[in-house]
């Protein structure tokens, strides 16, 4: 199999598993309720969200050109991860998901977008300073 085809296949698999875990997080958020600061009790609902986000980042990593600078690659990964998290915040709201899952998707999504923009701005400054 060619390298590009392997990367696309790996990206598809990681992306599908990541998105599936985010849906699992929404479903578990409806089943497991947050009670009086018991954060450990809701970890089974929060961990699939974090793992799904990381797997989606790996899916984007397989598609980004390895010849690009590091901050550019991580900026693109963060940008896509942030956008997917915000989309899943809307999905959670539409499916009447738990508030802590909705908040997690929103906060992580916006943080990823902010950090991605910062990385891309830094990379642009590095490219300008090299010229």
C-alpha positions as CSV (number, residue, x, y, z in Angstrom):
1,X,0.0,0.0,0.0
2,X,1.3,3.5,-0.8
3,X,2.2,5.8,2.0
4,X,-0.5,8.4,1.2
5,X,-3.2,5.7,1.1
6,X,-2.0,4.4,4.5
7,X,-2.2,7.9,6.0
8,X,-5.7,8.4,4.7
9,X,-6.9,5.0,6.0
10,X,-5.2,5.6,9.4
11,X,-6.8,9.1,9.5
12,X,-10.2,7.7,8.7
13,X,-10.0,5.0,11.4
14,X,-8.7,7.4,14.1
15,X,-11.3,10.0,13.2
16,X,-14.1,7.5,13.3
17,X,-13.1,6.2,16.7
18,X,-12.5,9.7,18.0
19,X,-15.9,10.9,16.9
20,X,-17.5,7.7,18.2
21,X,-16.0,8.3,21.6
22,X,-17.3,11.8,21.7
23,X,-20.8,10.5,21.1
24,X,-20.3,7.9,23.9
25,X,-19.4,10.8,26.1
26,X,-22.6,12.5,25.3
27,X,-24.6,9.3,26.0
28,X,-22.8,8.6,29.3
29,X,-23.3,12.2,30.3
30,X,-27.1,11.6,30.1
31,X,-26.8,8.4,32.2
32,X,-24.2,9.5,34.8
33,X,-25.3,12.6,36.8
34,X,-23.0,15.1,38.5
35,X,-23.7,15.2,42.2
36,X,-22.3,17.6,44.8
37,X,-18.8,18.0,43.5
38,X,-18.2,14.3,42.8
39,X,-15.8,14.7,39.9
40,X,-14.5,11.1,40.2
41,X,-18.0,9.8,39.7
42,X,-18.3,11.5,36.3
43,X,-14.9,10.5,35.0
44,X,-16.4,7.6,32.9
45,X,-18.3,10.3,31.0
46,X,-15.5,12.8,30.6
47,X,-12.6,10.4,29.7
48,X,-14.1,9.4,26.3
49,X,-14.4,13.0,25.4
50,X,-10.7,13.7,26.1
51,X,-9.6,10.4,24.4
52,X,-11.8,11.2,21.4
53,X,-10.3,14.6,21.1
54,X,-6.8,13.2,21.2
55,X,-7.6,10.5,18.6
56,X,-9.2,13.2,16.3
57,X,-5.9,15.1,16.7
58,X,-4.0,12.0,15.5
59,X,-6.4,11.7,12.6
60,X,-5.5,15.3,11.5
61,X,-1.8,14.6,12.1
62,X,-1.8,11.8,9.5
63,X,-3.1,14.3,6.9
64,X,-0.8,17.2,7.6
65,X,2.3,17.4,5.5
66,X,5.4,16.3,7.5
67,X,7.5,18.8,5.6
68,X,5.7,21.8,7.3
69,X,7.1,23.4,10.4
70,X,6.2,22.1,13.8
71,X,4.1,25.1,15.0
72,X,2.2,25.1,11.7
73,X,1.3,21.4,12.0
74,X,0.2,21.7,15.7
75,X,-1.7,24.8,14.8
76,X,-3.7,23.1,12.1
77,X,-4.3,20.1,14.4
78,X,-5.5,22.4,17.2
79,X,-7.7,24.3,14.8
80,X,-9.5,21.2,13.6
81,X,-9.8,19.8,17.2
82,X,-11.3,23.0,18.4
83,X,-13.8,23.2,15.6
84,X,-14.9,19.6,16.2
85,X,-15.2,20.2,19.9
86,X,-17.4,23.3,19.3
87,X,-19.6,21.3,16.8
88,X,-20.0,18.6,19.4
89,X,-21.0,21.2,21.9
90,X,-23.9,22.1,19.6
91,X,-24.7,18.4,19.2
92,X,-24.7,18.0,22.9
93,X,-27.1,20.9,23.3
94,X,-29.4,19.6,20.6
95,X,-29.4,16.1,22.2
96,X,-30.2,17.7,25.6
97,X,-26.9,16.4,27.0
98,X,-25.5,16.9,30.5
99,X,-24.3,20.4,31.3
100,X,-20.8,19.3,32.3
101,X,-20.3,17.6,29.0
102,X,-21.6,20.6,27.1
103,X,-19.3,22.9,29.1
104,X,-16.3,20.5,28.5
105,X,-16.8,20.6,24.8
106,X,-17.2,24.4,24.7
107,X,-14.3,25.2,27.0
108,X,-11.9,22.7,25.4
109,X,-13.0,23.8,21.9
110,X,-12.4,27.5,22.5
111,X,-9.1,26.8,24.3
112,X,-7.9,24.7,21.3
113,X,-9.0,27.4,18.9
114,X,-7.2,30.1,20.9
115,X,-4.0,28.1,21.2
116,X,-4.1,27.1,17.5
117,X,-4.3,30.8,16.4
118,X,-1.4,31.6,18.7
119,X,0.7,28.8,17.3
120,X,-0.1,29.9,13.7
121,X,0.7,33.6,14.5
122,X,4.0,32.5,16.1
123,X,4.9,30.4,13.0
124,X,4.1,33.3,10.8
125,X,6.5,35.5,12.8
126,X,9.2,32.8,12.6
127,X,8.8,32.6,8.8
128,X,9.0,36.4,8.5
129,X,12.1,36.6,10.7
130,X,13.8,34.0,8.5
131,X,13.4,36.0,5.3
